Amino acid sequence: MSNEAQIILASASPRRSELLQRIGVRFRVVVSNSEETPAPGEVAMDYVRRVALAKAHAVWERLPQDEQRPVLGADTEVVLDGEILGKPADRNAGLAMLERLSGRTHEVLSAVALVYGGSEALRVCRSVVGLRSTTPQEREAYWNTGEPSGKAGGYAVQGVGAVFINKLDGSYSGVMGLPIFETAELLREFGIDVLNAAQNTGKK
């Protein structure tokens, strides 16, 4: 089987790369460098949709004609009381986020978009995550693992942060950064059969 990329992933996220690899999709990474700042009054759902599409379009527009493939863009945000928490800028911000999330449930919105030629398609996955109450000492210890840095909401569902999670209603992969069900549905729309890709990838 050819090792030629089936899609372009418009993200430098190692977690998104890992999730695509798990389902056997062949891809290469081209980082979009799109602006990721909510517009004044922009609600979280609109924001994740806009950013996922913007990332995909930004990369598509830079591709040479002989390298054109469907481009996948994604955005995942932690939302508490309607506010997008984003990624902690530093230790104090990270500890403050973890304190706000302590003993609360919050939303995780994960949008995924595909762009190819004049076509585009989008899906959004909404999950509800609950964190148990945490102590200042626990939050400090977790920050010191280095894991919260660069993570939306200041925690990682796939890492040590899982010890705080007492509820997850929705998509584990969506909370991780790329909702696999929705991604597979989009790929199918663009003629890429994930099950067939995974079968061929597994052949020796």
DARAKA-V219206 format. One line per field, one symbol per residue. ss: DSSP state (h for helix, s for strand, l for the rest). psi: psi as a letter, one per 30 degrees, with the letter a starting at -180 (. if undefined). burial: 1 if it has 9 or more other C-alpha atoms within 8 Angstrom, else 0. A space follows every 10 residues. Layout:
BEGIN
ss: ???
psi: ???
burial: ???
END
This chain:
BEGIN
ss: llllllsssl lllhhhhhhh hhllllsssl llllllllll lllhhhhhhh hhhhhhhhhh llllhhhlls ssssssssss llssllslll hhhhhhhhhh hlllssssss ssssssllss ssssssssss sllllhhhhh hhhlllllll lslllllllh hhhhsssssl lhhhhhlllh hhhhhhhhhl lllhhhhhhh hhll
psi: kkgkkelkjh kgkfeeeeee eeggkkllkj kehlkikklk gkleeeeeee eeeeeeeeee ffklefgklk kkklkkkkkk hfkkfakkfa eeeeeeeeee fkglllkjkj kkkkkjbgkl lklkkklkkk klklleeeee eeefffefkg kkfgljfgbf ffffjgkjjb jeeeeffjje eeeeeeeeeg gjjeeeeeee efk.
burial: 0000111111 1000111011 1011111011 1100000000 0001001110 1111111111 0000000111 1111111111 0001111100 0011101110 1111111111 1111110000 0111111111 1101000011 0110001110 1111111001 1101100101 1111111111 0111011100 0111001111 0000
END
